[in-house]
Amino acid sequence: MTTRDQRIIQRIRELFATPQDSIPLHAPLFTGNERRYVLDAIESTFVSSVGAYVGRLEKMIAEFVGARFAIATVNGTSALHIALHLMGVRGGDLVITQPTTFVATGNAIAYCGATPLLLDVDMDSMGLSPEALEEYLNRYCRQSDGRCVHEPTGRRVSACVPVHTFGHPCRIDAIASLCREWGVALVEDAAESLGSLYKGSHVGLFGDLGILSFNGNKIITGGGGGAILSNSEDLAAGAKHLTTTAKRPHPYEYIHDDVGYNYRMPNLNAALACGQVERLDEFVRNKRDLAREYQAFFETEPDVHFMLEPRESRSNYWLNSILLPDKASRDAFLEKSNAVGVMTRPVWQLLHRQPMFAHCTSGPLVNSEELERRLVSLPSSVRGL
């Protein structure tokens, strides 16, 4: 282990006041009303997909982000699947996204029978690059009857899914402008970015639809869960209908008018998440304080670059990350830090390196590959509340 690696590991232990025990990458914190709300849900006997906490969570999330509607789902992947379905993504389509993402982004596209089309990211945000998007559209696509057509294959490009990676907003306004110009639906994957702002507005609200995740490793959790964000009453109603098995309201009959999905969030999960949302502002402040302490430390390490929030953004710093000099340095640090109980992780293996997405078309991926070689995510849990 290099002296530099030892200094980093020691500083992480100091920041988390954990001199010897293991330090997780991102652990949930339950010190508010979570237990009370979950017990209340149990005592109500409404523990599954019907119960007051589901509606309460939807209202809390909508108010927090500034959306007209939030529709709770069982997880973020299901939220993304339904959002793409509502945007008309169908079998044979291409959906533009980035290779620097969790596999769920690609999976949700595949659930619609579509194929990811992978474009490069910006180095600062780690999210989809507007320049890469514009260049690819101009070079390989054409507009026909209000549709975007991929000329090499003749397939429709029906949607674009940028990811606000690790809580850092991408330049979503420029991406939204390009999508409008080309007639491409925009669905924001804000799974990691609850509490993140771009130019003063919450991410997930710049496109046609946005999605969130409440998985156990996110800034808040219901043990699971996700949400679809919308400012459209019609899209919100469609999302609610499809995620609740497309069942028409009736006091006792089971009438379903479409192929729906059992993507309903259980009331128990919603109860837990409600207790978390109450403390979300505290969590964001706490994580931003941690990021500032990491930033100050890494200013003394000249060969390590700390990933700061992009310009005109406020990041929730879901995962704090660094760039090490090269892949060998990255691999050595990952091995040594995890061996001593300090959990660190590389960025995900790029989407097209997964066997089920190896066939995907892509543009040049210079920045994505650089991040794959050099990036390490550090422990980023909320501390001391």
Order of alpha helices (4+ residues) and beta strands (2+ residues): alpha-alpha-alpha-beta-alpha-beta-alpha-beta-alpha-beta-beta-beta-alpha-beta-beta-beta-beta-beta-alpha-alpha-alpha-beta-beta-beta-alpha-beta-alpha-beta
